Amino acid sequence: MKKYVAALCALCFVFFLASCSSDKDTRLAVDKDGRTVVERYGQLQIIGTNLCNEAGEPVQLRGMSSHGLHWHGKYANRDVLKWLRDDWNTQLWRAALYLTEGGYITGPVLKFKVIDSVEAAIDLGMYVLIDWHVHRDRDPNVYKAQSLAFFDEMAQKYGSYPNIIYEICNEPNGDDVTWSGSIKPYAEEVIAVIRKHDPNNIIIVGTPTWSQDVDKAAEDPIIGYDNIMYTLHFYAGSHGEELMAKAERAMDAGLALFVTEWGTTLDNGDQFHPDKVMPWLSFMRKHNLSWANWSVNNKGEDSGILKYNKDRNGKGGWVDSDLSPSGLFLRKILKNEIKIK
Ligand code: DCB
């Protein structure tokens, strides 16, 4: 009898420990002892298909994406990042550097919006995605020369900081922009340049069809480098189980995925669909997929977290009436106030 009681106690203790190894704590921007996520997790690494901390434990990072830095770069500053860290519990910031539509190619000073983001993130102990936002330009090879020069400079300047994550092509798209024909060869060149200066920070590679065809990358992965991940994007109003199944097949085949952008809306940025978001949040939790939500803007689109014209100067300090329905929802998710099954 005593034996059984002892065994039962031991079992309870194990469950107690398991519950303390705290689902919650692993997603805190700053823990109760004031330690930032970067202080706790340190140098990230890929083990198998998992993003792991320096100690080798799988982690899930969660945070917000900027909108295009050329339109809404006013939020890429220390005040807003600190607000997102402390009031929203975000561990991650994504700096979205568009190339076209008035972006970096015609406005090279936008590089300083990335630099502001990176320096704020380093100061605040947050991770930061440097997003080369291939979008209307479709094929990453169109501005490959600029990309090589940009990432060469970024890796040289910041490669020694564990905060940095390189996202080298947001959303390649178009039937002619194939994984093996266009994206992989581009990625291999950019990765080689980054790795000259930065041996270990994570590099994330976009996939065909707006970063949905992760299965194509799984058939022909990049070899010869460590700490490479692949981009999975979804807009919950437009993409559901089919895309989840595709992502699972890619993970089964050995790919490490990062959801560097997702929206609570249709893929055009409109119509908030919280009911369709919940299964995706469960999916990402189940597979420990890290994510950044699109996006911090006040242009009045449903996927933006601010209402139209709120926080016009990019200061943070938002109250509930500044936030859109998507913003109110996201804040609760990040603060662990909505239970994800
Ligand atoms: C992605 C882009 C992102 C875009 C969002 C929402 O594109 F990476 O830049 O953001 O999804 O559409 C939107 C902004 C608008 C802005 C517009 C122009 O929210 O405010 O005016 O960019 O740059 C996707 C993603 C998926 C799919 C299509 C697009 N899809 N797309 O599955 O068909 O065509 O933009």
Boltz pocket constraint, residues with backbone or C-beta under 6 A from the ligand:
constraints:
  - pocket:
      binder: B
      contacts: [[A, 101], [A, 134], [A, 135], [A, 170], [A, 171], [A, 209], [A, 210], [A, 235], [A, 238], [A, 261], [A, 263], [A, 266], [A, 267], [A, 268], [A, 269], [A, 294], [A, 299], [A, 301], [A, 303]]
      max_distance: 6.0
